[in-house]
Amino acid sequence: MEKGKFGIRMCFYTALAFILAYLGYSTVLFLIAAAVIFLEKNEWAGRQVIQAICLCFVSTLVHTLVNIFDPISRIPMLGMMWNVGTDVVDSLMSIVVLVLCAVGFLNNIKGREANIIGASKLADWAYGIARPDGKDQSGNA
């Protein structure tokens, strides 16, 4: 695996990004992204970090949308049902993000594309990569 300008393997940056995305450390995640994109200038690692940022963003967005309706939880009977529903949504989101971060992490430590659904297309778009056939760079679907 390729090493960057600072002697650190690119897959370390990307694996760390997926760990930070799951933990929700968006500030540190953006610092890693800045280091990869602007200092290391590595396209592959940049695309992987963008995918991790997408996972962190979606998780935060769902959690925020659920919490917007927090005043409903103060209504006696409705509030109890609302809390159960929001707990289920938060739990499911955590499980989905955990699975996708684990897939991204495991693929990245092997030096492969993370291929996170939706996020990989956004990362490719950010770098101006067009893949109309839906295949990654290695030719795999």
C-alpha positions as CSV (number, residue, x, y, z in Angstrom):
1,M,0.0,0.0,0.0
2,E,1.1,3.5,-0.9
3,K,2.7,5.8,1.7
4,G,2.0,9.5,1.8
5,K,4.3,12.5,2.1
6,F,4.4,12.0,5.9
7,G,5.3,8.3,5.7
8,I,1.9,7.2,6.8
9,R,0.0,4.6,4.8
10,M,-3.0,5.9,3.0
11,C,-5.2,3.1,4.2
12,F,-4.5,4.2,7.8
13,Y,-6.1,7.6,7.1
14,T,-9.1,6.0,5.5
15,A,-9.6,3.3,8.1
16,L,-9.3,6.0,10.8
17,A,-11.9,8.1,9.0
18,F,-14.5,5.2,9.1
19,I,-13.8,4.8,12.8
20,L,-14.3,8.5,13.4
21,A,-17.5,8.5,11.3
22,Y,-19.0,5.8,13.4
23,L,-18.1,7.5,16.7
24,G,-19.5,10.8,15.3
25,Y,-16.2,12.8,15.7
26,S,-17.0,15.0,12.7
27,T,-14.4,17.7,13.6
28,V,-11.5,15.3,13.7
29,L,-12.9,13.6,10.6
30,F,-12.8,16.9,8.7
31,L,-9.2,17.4,9.8
32,I,-8.3,14.0,8.5
33,A,-10.1,14.9,5.2
34,A,-8.2,18.1,5.0
35,A,-4.9,16.3,5.5
36,V,-5.7,13.7,2.9
37,I,-7.2,16.0,0.3
38,F,-5.0,19.1,0.6
39,L,-1.7,17.8,2.1
40,E,-1.4,14.3,0.8
41,K,-3.3,15.0,-2.4
42,N,-4.2,11.3,-2.8
43,E,-7.3,10.8,-4.9
44,W,-8.1,7.3,-3.7
45,A,-7.8,8.2,0.0
46,G,-9.8,11.4,-0.6
47,R,-12.7,9.4,-2.1
48,Q,-12.7,7.0,0.9
49,V,-12.7,9.8,3.4
50,I,-15.6,11.6,1.6
51,Q,-17.5,8.3,1.9
52,A,-16.8,8.3,5.7
53,I,-18.0,11.9,5.9
54,C,-21.2,11.0,4.1
55,L,-21.9,8.2,6.7
56,C,-21.2,10.6,9.6
57,F,-23.5,13.3,8.0
58,V,-26.4,10.9,7.4
59,S,-26.2,9.6,10.9
60,T,-26.2,13.1,12.4
61,L,-29.0,14.2,10.1
62,V,-31.3,11.4,11.1
63,H,-30.5,12.0,14.8
64,T,-31.2,15.7,14.4
65,L,-34.5,15.2,12.6
66,V,-35.7,12.8,15.3
67,N,-34.7,15.3,18.0
68,I,-36.5,18.2,16.3
69,F,-39.8,16.6,17.4
70,D,-38.6,16.3,21.0
71,P,-41.5,18.3,22.5
72,I,-43.8,15.5,21.5
73,S,-42.1,13.3,24.2
74,R,-43.6,15.6,26.9
75,I,-47.2,14.6,26.0
76,P,-48.3,12.0,28.5
77,M,-49.3,8.9,26.5
78,L,-48.1,10.0,23.0
79,G,-44.7,10.8,24.5
80,M,-44.1,7.3,25.7
81,M,-44.9,5.8,22.2
82,W,-42.8,8.6,20.6
83,N,-39.8,7.8,22.7
84,V,-40.0,4.1,21.8
85,G,-40.2,5.0,18.1
86,T,-37.3,7.4,18.2
87,D,-35.2,4.8,20.2
88,V,-35.9,2.2,17.5
89,V,-35.0,4.7,14.7
90,D,-31.8,5.7,16.5
91,S,-30.9,2.0,17.1
92,L,-31.5,1.0,13.5
93,M,-29.5,4.0,12.3
94,S,-26.6,3.1,14.6
95,I,-26.6,-0.5,13.3
96,V,-26.7,0.5,9.7
97,V,-23.9,3.0,10.2
98,L,-21.9,0.4,12.1
99,V,-22.2,-2.1,9.4
100,L,-21.4,0.3,6.6
101,C,-18.4,1.7,8.6
102,A,-17.2,-1.8,9.2
103,V,-17.4,-2.7,5.5
104,G,-15.6,0.5,4.6
105,F,-13.0,-0.1,7.3
106,L,-12.3,-3.7,6.2
107,N,-12.2,-2.9,2.5
108,N,-9.8,0.1,3.1
109,I,-7.3,-1.8,5.3
110,K,-7.1,-4.3,2.4
111,G,-6.4,-1.4,0.0
112,R,-9.7,-1.7,-1.8
113,E,-12.5,0.8,-2.4
114,A,-15.0,1.2,0.4
115,N,-18.0,1.2,-2.0
116,I,-20.5,2.6,0.4
117,I,-23.9,2.8,-1.2
118,G,-24.7,6.3,-2.5
119,A,-21.6,7.7,-0.9
120,S,-19.2,6.2,-3.4
121,K,-21.1,8.0,-6.2
122,L,-20.9,11.3,-4.4
123,A,-17.2,10.8,-3.9
124,D,-16.7,9.9,-7.5
125,W,-18.7,13.0,-8.5
126,A,-16.5,15.2,-6.2
127,Y,-13.4,14.0,-8.1
128,G,-15.0,14.2,-11.5
129,I,-15.0,10.4,-12.1
130,A,-17.8,9.1,-14.4
131,R,-18.7,5.5,-14.1
132,P,-21.9,5.1,-16.2
133,D,-21.6,1.3,-16.1
134,G,-21.7,1.1,-12.3
135,K,-18.4,-0.6,-12.0
136,D,-15.5,0.4,-9.8
137,Q,-11.9,1.0,-11.0
138,S,-11.0,-2.7,-10.7
139,G,-13.8,-3.6,-13.0
140,N,-16.0,-5.2,-10.3
141,A,-19.7,-4.5,-10.2
